[in-house]
Amino acid sequence: MTDLQVDVYGVNLVVRLVPERDVAVQLRCPKGAVIRYGEVVSRGDGFDADGKVFRAMPYAQAIVVFEEDGAEPTGHAFMHAGREYRLIAVDDVLVAFPPRWSPAETRRPSRGQGVEPSA
């Protein structure tokens, strides 16, 4: 994954942008919006303060898909160790592909749980 350690709160995610050529499933927008892909490196606890509820959040290491207007990037962009990251809201995520864990790792959490496998 990455050595970037950052705390995220609420319904926000930090994603490392993944080049389109490196993703197995590519989405296309019929209106021509730019589609971006990112690997979740950190996420909030899922608490939506406005709705006073916990929301489902993509797993760490999941690949998420979001679209952005060509003139204005989605979320807040920053660079670390030569890689581009975005801080985005879970509402910006169109699709999340769960990570694949090897059998040697801890069991995969059941649907709806936000627990990553232990190392």
C-alpha positions in Angstrom: 0.0 0.0 0.0 1.8 3.1 1.2 3.7 4.5 4.2 1.5 7.5 4.3 -0.1 7.7 7.8 -3.0 10.1 8.1 -6.1 10.3 10.3 -9.4 10.9 8.5 -12.7 11.7 10.1 -16.4 11.2 9.4 -17.4 10.2 5.9 -14.1 11.1 4.2 -11.5 9.0 2.4 -7.9 9.5 1.4 -7.2 7.8 -1.9 -4.0 7.3 -3.8 -4.7 7.9 -7.5 -4.2 4.8 -9.6 -3.5 5.3 -13.4 -6.4 4.1 -15.6 -4.0 1.7 -17.4 -3.5 -0.2 -14.1 -7.1 -0.9 -13.3 -8.8 -4.2 -14.5 -12.4 -2.7 -14.8 -12.7 0.7 -16.5 -15.9 2.8 -16.3 -17.0 5.3 -18.9 -19.3 8.3 -18.4 -21.8 8.7 -21.2 -21.6 12.5 -20.7 -17.8 12.4 -21.0 -16.8 13.2 -17.4 -13.3 12.2 -16.4 -13.3 9.0 -14.4 -10.6 8.6 -11.7 -9.5 5.5 -9.7 -8.0 5.5 -6.3 -6.8 3.0 -3.7 -8.2 3.8 -0.2 -5.3 4.4 2.1 -7.2 5.9 5.0 -10.9 6.5 5.9 -13.0 8.1 8.5 -15.3 6.2 11.0 -18.3 6.7 8.7 -20.2 8.9 11.1 -22.4 11.3 9.2 -22.9 14.2 11.6 -25.6 15.8 9.4 -27.7 12.6 9.4 -26.6 11.4 12.8 -26.0 7.9 11.4 -23.0 5.7 10.5 -22.6 5.2 6.8 -21.0 2.2 5.0 -17.4 3.0 4.0 -15.1 1.2 1.5 -12.5 -1.1 3.0 -8.9 0.0 3.2 -7.0 -1.0 0.0 -10.3 -1.0 -1.9 -10.2 0.6 -5.4 -12.8 3.3 -5.6 -14.1 5.0 -8.7 -15.2 8.6 -8.8 -15.8 11.2 -11.5 -14.6 14.8 -11.7 -15.3 17.8 -13.8 -12.3 18.4 -16.0 -12.0 22.1 -14.9 -12.1 21.3 -11.1 -10.7 18.3 -9.3 -12.8 16.3 -6.9 -11.8 16.8 -3.3 -8.6 18.2 -2.0 -5.4 17.0 -3.9 -2.0 16.7 -2.4 1.3 15.0 -3.2 3.4 12.7 -1.0 6.6 10.9 -2.1 5.8 11.6 -5.7 2.3 10.2 -5.7 -1.0 12.1 -5.9 -3.6 11.7 -3.3 -7.2 13.0 -2.9 -9.3 13.6 0.2 -12.8 12.9 -1.0 -16.2 12.4 0.6 -17.8 8.9 0.4 -20.7 10.5 -1.6 -18.2 11.1 -4.5 -17.6 7.3 -4.8 -19.5 5.7 -7.6 -18.2 2.1 -7.2 -15.8 0.4 -4.8 -14.1 -2.8 -5.6 -13.2 -4.6 -2.4 -9.6 -5.6 -1.9 -8.5 -9.2 -2.5 -6.9 -10.8 0.6 -4.8 -13.9 0.4 -5.9 -17.0 2.4 -2.8 -16.5 4.7 -4.4 -13.3 6.0 -7.2 -13.1 8.6 -10.7 -13.9 7.4 -12.5 -11.2 5.4 -14.9 -9.2 7.4 -18.6 -9.8 6.8 -20.5 -7.3 4.7 -21.0 -4.0 6.5 -18.1 -4.4 8.9 -15.3 -2.0 8.5 -12.5 -4.1 9.9 -9.3 -4.6 7.9 -7.4 -7.9 8.0 -4.6 -8.0 10.6 -1.0 -8.3 9.5 
